[in-house]
Amino acid sequence: MTPAPGSGILGSAMVPNLPLAALLLWATPGLAADAAPRVERVGDGWQATLELPASPDAVRRILADARDLTLRPPDVLSVEVTPRDTCQEIRGRTRGLFRPLTYRTLRCPTATGYRESLLEVGDFKVYDAEWRIEPVEGGSCVTFRAAADPDLPVPRALVLENVKRSTVVVITALRDRLAGQR
């Protein structure tokens, strides 16, 4: 998946997006396919929550594929996934200012979704993402939380804005994927 030129905060020299981001929207079971997520700042990152007219099992099946780049931020260029017990080790490449940046995370299932955490400090000092899926009447309440801090000489405000944008892109992609399955 290749983002449109200039679609990032810094144009073609984007601050890397995170596979993680956030939104909160409380909707009824008749949720519109184009419902906008509500986004809020949480700790060092952003969180997005969206109520979707799909079962928690349907949401979990889609999120289970860590190789699916459509459910990662648009600046992620590639991921390699290796099974590791009940988890998955992910080696990813994302756009950077001067060269692609790499990250290595561990993605594990949790009681309520998935959690992805940095395994080693390198191009990223912080990288943390979590999907939470909760049953609600008529579907699921899905929350995506992400935090990242690339080791780049850019203002933290630009990094945070890019993480925020990425969270919206990622949760919207999930919403659209589920809408296409109905």
Buried (B, 14 or more C-beta within 10 A) or exposed (E): BEBEEEBBBEEEEBBBBBBBBBBBBEBEEEBEEEBEBBBBEBEBBBBBBBBBBBBBEBBBEBBEEBEBBBBBBBBBBBBEBEEEEEBBBBBBBBBBBEEBBBBBBBBBBEEBBBBBBBBEEBBBEBBBBBBBBBEBEBBBBBBBBBBBBBEBEBEEEBBBBBBBBBBBBBBBBBBEBBBEEE
